[in-house]
Amino acid sequence: MITEIKGLHHVTSMAGDANENNAFFTNTLGLRRVKKTVNFDAPEVYHLYYGDEVGTPGSVMTYFPFGNMPKGRRGTGEVGTTEFAVPKGALGYWKERLATRGVTGLHESAFLGENRLGFDGPDGDGFALVESDLRGRAPWTGSDVPEEAGILGFHGARFSLRDAAATGELLSFMGYQKDESDGGITRYRIEGGNAADTIDLEEVPDARTAGQGAGSVHHIAFAVENRAAQLEVRRALMDTGYQVTPVIDRDYFWAIYFRTPGGVLFEVATNEPGFDRDEDTAHLGEALKLPTRYEPHRAEIEGLLPPISG
């Protein structure tokens, strides 16, 4: 069994309009944009990162806004809901705030004793706010969201799967422990990591297969402390038969990727070096940062990218 994984690192999704995406996460949800860079494989597309003050692993939602990309089709084989943690008692504030701002899909529920508020992102993304203990976390306080209600980071994620058994076995191998079930949803929790420590598997055998597009999660990333731990995870996965990519330098972390039995793309990302490697904390996310290989083409790339307000 793998012991190096420490919970979630980040979740990366696809979007349509960059300005709409930026406004939703920084203004509506009150997160901080901690990095403005580009898709390393398509530099004419932004890669935007949102999180807490420093982009702590376990807090960071990232997006590729592809402009006029068609919206995705919800279904099986995907991360159906990305869950953010908020302080206990905060859901009333968020229900009013999101309703006032025209956010759709608002619905309250509970799961395993936790109060939840589901809602849609601007491209139909599936989100939920879950009331949680602080667990040493603090929200970004640079927005108009009061500190006592601010988003603390991720709570976890909920997968939509036709058959959850093989993905459950993989999570167990990755160090997650099978927890409680309610209906067709089973929780897996990892001990000794960060506070973004739950994965829920929802089995929906009769649902159609998801189709990726704007509003779809592209991949979900799990955190390891450093590159040595990442290599141990890669070796263990490959020994078990998974096809894992070589280590890829993403400037702010190193990454490996593999496809799960349920169809979801997993990444394992390092907590090092972090988002302050090329910007000081006070100015994170302000300037366009480019990978070294793209710096000679900065003028051309900036001409292709739409200006972002704020």
Beta strands, then each sheet from edge to edge (+ up, - down):
strand 1: 8-15
strand 2: 32-39
strand 3: 42-51
strand 4: 60-65
strand 5: 78-87
strand 6: 107-111
strand 7: 114-120
strand 8: 126-132
strand 9: 153-161
strand 10: 176-182
strand 11: 185-190
strand 12: 198-203
strand 13: 217-224
strand 14: 248-249
strand 15: 253-259
strand 16: 265-273
sheet 1: 2+ 3- 4+ 1+ 13- 16- 15+ 14-
sheet 2: 6+ 7- 8+ 5+ 9- 12- 11+ 10-
end
